[in-house]
Amino acid sequence: MRTVRLPREKSRTGPLVLVNRQHPLHPGGPVDLTAVDSRHPDILLDRRAAQLLAACVRKAGGGAEIVPVSGWRSQAEQQRIWDDTLAESGADFTQKYVALPGCSEHQTGLAIDLGKAADEIDFIRPDFPYDGICGAFRRTAAAYGFIERYQRGKEALTGIAPEPWHFRYVGTPHALLMEANGLCLEEYGDFLRQGPRTCALPGGQRARVFCVPCTGEETEIRLPDSCCQISGDNAGGFIVTVWEQLPLPG
């Protein structure tokens, strides 16, 4: 076993941060952005998320039909999108489909809007249906660490209307756990606070996930010597993931 000590500000960063009106983005932003692919050099995403997005699109067979529409946004870009949409479509529409600047997942570099390839694609509400290649991507997404972030029936929790085109990278096993239990990201922290969770993974591995609350200006966490990840949840705690090799049968 080993011990790590994390300052409180680390609870506001990481691939599992919750970002919404109640949990604004922590200043600082993403540090390792890259283009989602060579055809769209201006659309950026967290490097790990971009790699897994490309792999998921390939697995779904969607290289020619699935188009990235919007990835990482600066505060200034999010403000411009908010202001332009407000002027063009009014307050009700804007509040449903555009996050308040400083409260947008796009500003983390972990969120991507995808569209079905077409001559014209709506920037705010791109078409990304539940059938065909787009449906194949959606069915594959959790295995590559992506969740459909704003689902129908979760509006009261997310504060955003259903967005079939908006995907958020959280990593595995978290996307698999959320999908299996019908959870949005707003519900995931409470789910983990009820007790540790385990998830079987390919290759004879499993992941154990648990939540650790902040205990002051510095939080001490005891970890096994195996591979681990610690992410802040931006809601007063840390989410710890421990990967374990399952024993061979027999």
Kinemage of the C-alpha trace (Angstrom):
@kinemage 1
@onewidth
@group {chain A} dominant
@subgroup {mainchain}
@vectorlist {calphas} color= white
{ca met a 1} P 0.000 0.000 0.000
{ca arg a 2} L 1.021 3.593 -0.514
{ca thr a 3} L -0.317 6.946 0.621
{ca val a 4} L -0.975 10.002 -1.559
{ca arg a 5} L -1.863 13.463 -0.305
{ca leu a 6} L -3.913 15.713 -2.526
{ca pro a 7} L -4.637 19.438 -2.075
{ca arg a 8} L -8.274 20.537 -2.184
{ca glu a 9} L -7.849 22.249 -5.561
{ca lys a 10} L -7.137 18.854 -7.163
{ca ser a 11} L -10.743 17.868 -6.414
{ca arg a 12} L -11.787 20.301 -9.166
{ca thr a 13} L -9.756 18.739 -11.977
{ca gly a 14} L -9.626 15.416 -13.809
{ca pro a 15} L -11.592 13.377 -16.365
{ca leu a 16} L -14.569 12.886 -14.014
{ca val a 17} L -15.259 16.507 -13.087
{ca leu a 18} L -18.929 17.454 -12.973
{ca val a 19} L -19.543 20.723 -14.815
{ca asn a 20} L -22.943 22.433 -14.794
{ca arg a 21} L -24.556 25.603 -13.434
{ca gln a 22} L -24.185 24.376 -9.848
{ca his a 23} L -20.597 23.226 -10.425
{ca pro a 24} L -18.749 25.783 -12.571
{ca leu a 25} L -15.506 24.942 -14.286
{ca his a 26} L -12.385 25.412 -12.197
{ca pro a 27} L -10.078 28.062 -13.736
{ca gly a 28} L -7.089 26.702 -15.568
{ca gly a 29} L -8.651 24.574 -18.286
{ca pro a 30} L -7.263 21.561 -20.149
{ca val a 31} L -3.516 21.265 -20.595
{ca asp a 32} L -3.091 18.647 -23.335
{ca leu a 33} L -5.306 19.334 -26.346
{ca thr a 34} L -4.991 17.875 -29.816
{ca ala a 35} L -6.996 17.930 -33.048
{ca val a 36} L -9.673 15.237 -33.199
{ca asp a 37} L -8.364 14.255 -36.643
{ca ser a 38} L -6.339 15.653 -39.529
{ca arg a 39} L -9.448 16.653 -41.475
{ca his a 40} L -10.618 18.944 -38.672
{ca pro a 41} L -7.460 20.587 -37.275
{ca asp a 42} L -9.421 23.366 -35.554
{ca ile a 43} L -11.612 21.013 -33.480
{ca leu a 44} L -9.656 20.136 -30.350
{ca leu a 45} L -10.124 17.578 -27.593
{ca asp a 46} L -8.158 16.216 -24.640
{ca arg a 47} L -5.449 13.994 -26.145
{ca arg a 48} L -6.584 10.730 -24.535
{ca ala a 49} L -10.229 11.451 -25.349
{ca ala a 50} L -9.326 12.242 -28.976
{ca gln a 51} L -7.468 8.931 -29.363
{ca leu a 52} L -10.373 6.923 -27.981
{ca leu a 53} L -12.934 8.878 -29.996
{ca ala a 54} L -11.065 7.991 -33.191
{ca ala a 55} L -10.912 4.331 -32.147
{ca cys a 56} L -14.646 4.295 -31.379
{ca val a 57} L -15.533 5.876 -34.723
{ca arg a 58} L -13.377 3.261 -36.504
{ca lys a 59} L -15.005 0.426 -34.564
{ca ala a 60} L -18.466 1.694 -35.532
{ca gly a 61} L -17.405 2.017 -39.180
{ca gly a 62} L -18.264 5.696 -39.188
{ca gly a 63} L -15.143 7.317 -40.593
{ca ala a 64} L -16.968 8.890 -43.542
{ca glu a 65} L -20.364 9.447 -41.912
{ca ile a 66} L -19.582 10.776 -38.421
{ca val a 67} L -18.308 14.348 -38.311
{ca pro a 68} L -16.945 16.268 -35.309
{ca val a 69} L -18.844 19.540 -34.963
{ca ser a 70} L -17.558 21.197 -31.793
{ca gly a 71} L -14.939 20.191 -29.232
{ca trp a 72} L -12.970 22.318 -26.780
{ca arg a 73} L -14.106 25.922 -26.416
{ca ser a 74} L -12.418 28.815 -24.693
{ca gln a 75} L -14.363 31.026 -22.305
{ca ala a 76} L -14.506 33.681 -25.019
{ca glu a 77} L -15.897 31.255 -27.611
{ca gln a 78} L -18.518 29.912 -25.209
{ca gln a 79} L -19.554 33.481 -24.414
{ca arg a 80} L -19.842 34.305 -28.128
{ca ile a 81} L -21.971 31.196 -28.784
{ca trp a 82} L -24.211 32.085 -25.819
{ca asp a 83} L -24.627 35.696 -26.962
{ca asp a 84} L -25.232 34.819 -30.618
{ca thr a 85} L -27.772 32.099 -29.807
{ca leu a 86} L -29.541 34.379 -27.353
{ca ala a 87} L -29.854 37.085 -30.025
{ca glu a 88} L -30.960 34.674 -32.762
{ca ser a 89} L -33.172 32.191 -30.897
{ca gly a 90} L -34.185 33.754 -27.582
{ca ala a 91} L -33.612 32.939 -23.930
{ca asp a 92} L -35.709 29.748 -23.686
{ca phe a 93} L -33.920 27.997 -26.564
{ca thr a 94} L -30.490 29.209 -25.427
{ca gln a 95} L -30.921 27.950 -21.864
{ca lys a 96} L -32.009 24.545 -23.159
{ca tyr a 97} L -29.161 23.969 -25.602
{ca val a 98} L -26.228 26.217 -24.656
{ca ala a 99} L -24.438 26.020 -21.315
{ca leu a 100} L -23.716 29.233 -19.473
{ca pro a 101} L -20.125 30.382 -20.073
{ca gly a 102} L -17.930 28.976 -17.323
{ca cys a 103} L -20.382 26.089 -16.858
{ca ser a 104} L -19.874 24.315 -20.180
{ca glu a 105} L -18.379 20.845 -20.533
{ca his a 106} L -16.867 21.976 -23.817
{ca gln a 107} L -14.482 24.141 -21.819
{ca thr a 108} L -12.964 21.020 -20.209
{ca gly a 109} L -11.781 19.535 -23.516
{ca leu a 110} L -13.629 16.331 -22.605
{ca ala a 111} L -16.852 16.919 -24.575
{ca ile a 112} L -17.551 16.569 -28.287
{ca asp a 113} L -20.586 17.316 -30.441
{ca leu a 114} L -20.916 14.899 -33.351
{ca gly a 115} L -23.023 15.112 -36.475
{ca lys a 116} L -24.052 12.897 -39.353
{ca ala a 117} L -22.171 13.994 -42.463
{ca ala a 118} L -24.241 16.351 -44.623
{ca asp a 119} L -23.804 19.406 -46.839
{ca glu a 120} L -25.091 21.583 -43.997
{ca ile a 121} L -24.818 20.745 -40.281
{ca asp a 122} L -26.586 22.708 -37.540
{ca phe a 123} L -23.854 23.851 -35.136
{ca ile a 124} L -26.134 24.030 -32.082
{ca arg a 125} L -28.262 20.929 -32.787
{ca pro a 126} L -26.478 18.649 -35.268
{ca asp a 127} L -28.351 15.600 -36.509
{ca phe a 128} L -27.053 12.427 -34.843
{ca pro a 129} L -29.792 9.784 -35.059
{ca tyr a 130} L -30.216 6.627 -33.011
{ca asp a 131} L -30.047 4.309 -36.017
{ca gly a 132} L -27.468 3.480 -38.681
{ca ile a 133} L -23.803 4.324 -38.170
{ca cys a 134} L -24.627 6.930 -35.503
{ca gly a 135} L -26.518 4.280 -33.565
{ca ala a 136} L -23.575 1.899 -33.914
{ca phe a 137} L -21.265 4.561 -32.471
{ca arg a 138} L -23.657 5.155 -29.573
{ca arg a 139} L -23.814 1.445 -28.743
{ca thr a 140} L -20.012 1.248 -28.774
{ca ala a 141} L -19.268 4.519 -26.980
{ca ala a 142} L -19.241 3.299 -23.358
{ca ala a 143} L -16.576 0.673 -24.123
{ca tyr a 144} L -14.323 3.553 -25.203
{ca gly a 145} L -15.146 5.734 -22.203
{ca phe a 146} L -17.851 8.013 -23.657
{ca ile a 147} L -21.366 8.688 -22.383
{ca glu a 148} L -24.284 10.380 -24.102
{ca arg a 149} L -24.245 13.220 -21.628
{ca tyr a 150} L -27.709 14.791 -21.883
{ca gln a 151} L -30.348 12.091 -22.160
{ca arg a 152} L -34.109 12.385 -22.239
{ca gly a 153} L -35.597 12.066 -18.763
{ca lys a 154} L -32.562 13.603 -17.021
{ca glu a 155} L -33.299 17.266 -17.798
{ca ala a 156} L -34.191 18.152 -14.202
{ca leu a 157} L -30.740 16.955 -13.126
{ca thr a 158} L -28.561 18.187 -15.995
{ca gly a 159} L -30.339 21.478 -16.671
{ca ile a 160} L -29.953 20.819 -20.419
{ca ala a 161} L -32.456 19.497 -22.974
{ca pro a 162} L -31.773 16.066 -24.545
{ca glu a 163} L -28.748 16.275 -26.853
{ca pro a 164} L -28.219 13.023 -28.781
{ca trp a 165} L -25.134 14.555 -30.415
{ca his a 166} L -23.197 15.514 -27.241
{ca phe a 167} L -20.761 12.943 -25.847
{ca arg a 168} L -18.547 13.283 -22.793
{ca tyr a 169} L -15.361 11.345 -22.128
{ca val a 170} L -15.239 9.930 -18.584
{ca gly a 171} L -13.174 6.802 -19.285
{ca thr a 172} L -13.844 3.165 -18.545
{ca pro a 173} L -15.079 1.690 -16.286
{ca his a 174} L -17.116 4.806 -15.480
{ca ala a 175} L -18.986 4.997 -18.784
{ca leu a 176} L -19.860 1.287 -18.488
{ca leu a 177} L -21.083 1.708 -14.901
{ca met a 178} L -23.200 4.740 -15.802
{ca glu a 179} L -24.708 3.033 -18.828
{ca ala a 180} L -25.468 -0.205 -16.938
{ca asn a 181} L -27.179 1.683 -14.110
{ca gly a 182} L -28.957 4.335 -16.183
{ca leu a 183} L -27.070 7.212 -14.562
{ca cys a 184} L -26.143 10.675 -15.728
{ca leu a 185} L -22.970 12.300 -14.413
{ca glu a 186} L -24.954 14.284 -11.815
{ca glu a 187} L -26.035 10.950 -10.267
{ca tyr a 188} L -22.713 9.144 -10.448
{ca gly a 189} L -21.113 10.673 -7.352
{ca asp a 190} L -24.054 9.701 -5.122
{ca phe a 191} L -23.983 6.214 -6.658
{ca leu a 192} L -20.337 5.804 -5.630
{ca arg a 193} L -20.870 7.326 -2.196
{ca gln a 194} L -23.243 4.444 -1.432
{ca gly a 195} L -20.231 2.103 -1.557
{ca pro a 196} L -17.426 0.839 -3.807
{ca arg a 197} L -18.388 -0.527 -7.226
{ca thr a 198} L -16.700 -3.092 -9.452
{ca cys a 199} L -16.825 -3.514 -13.192
{ca ala a 200} L -15.524 -6.374 -15.335
{ca leu a 201} L -13.284 -5.305 -18.208
{ca pro a 202} L -11.853 -7.069 -21.274
{ca gly a 203} L -8.568 -8.909 -20.951
{ca gly a 204} L -9.281 -10.531 -17.595
{ca gln a 205} L -9.294 -7.275 -15.667
{ca arg a 206} L -11.758 -5.608 -13.378
{ca ala a 207} L -11.906 -2.103 -11.982
{ca arg a 208} L -12.867 -1.111 -8.459
{ca val a 209} L -14.210 2.417 -8.064
{ca phe a 210} L -14.852 4.381 -4.890
{ca cys a 211} L -15.323 7.947 -3.743
{ca val a 212} L -13.215 9.778 -1.145
{ca pro a 213} L -14.496 13.098 0.285
{ca cys a 214} L -12.227 16.078 0.788
{ca thr a 215} L -11.249 16.213 4.454
{ca gly a 216} L -9.721 19.662 4.598
{ca glu a 217} L -7.069 21.523 2.684
{ca glu a 218} L -5.304 18.199 2.070
{ca thr a 219} L -6.818 14.728 1.679
{ca glu a 220} L -4.877 11.538 2.377
{ca ile a 221} L -5.755 8.476 0.297
{ca arg a 222} L -4.387 4.965 0.802
{ca leu a 223} L -3.873 3.105 -2.465
{ca pro a 224} L -2.725 -0.377 -3.447
{ca asp a 225} L 0.452 -0.733 -5.480
{ca ser a 226} L -1.528 -1.713 -8.600
{ca cys a 227} L -2.489 0.723 -11.365
{ca cys a 228} L -4.728 3.524 -10.067
{ca gln a 229} L -6.330 6.758 -11.227
{ca ile a 230} L -7.550 9.627 -9.056
{ca ser a 231} L -9.864 12.285 -10.486
{ca gly a 232} L -11.532 15.155 -8.768
{ca asp a 233} L -15.309 15.240 -9.103
{ca asn a 234} L -15.695 19.046 -8.775
{ca ala a 235} L -18.279 18.324 -6.059
{ca gly a 236} L -16.162 18.048 -2.948
{ca gly a 237} L -14.333 14.784 -3.431
{ca phe a 238} L -12.157 12.409 -5.419
{ca ile a 239} L -13.086 9.356 -7.489
{ca val a 240} L -10.505 6.574 -7.237
{ca thr a 241} L -10.213 3.807 -9.827
{ca val a 242} L -8.111 0.714 -9.146
{ca trp a 243} L -7.441 -1.776 -11.949
{ca glu a 244} L -7.014 -5.382 -10.820
{ca gln a 245} L -6.077 -8.536 -12.713
{ca leu a 246} L -8.605 -11.294 -12.165
{ca pro a 247} L -7.167 -14.646 -11.020
{ca leu a 248} L -6.955 -17.307 -13.694
{ca pro a 249} L -9.694 -19.954 -13.476
{ca gly a 250} L -8.856 -23.373 -12.124
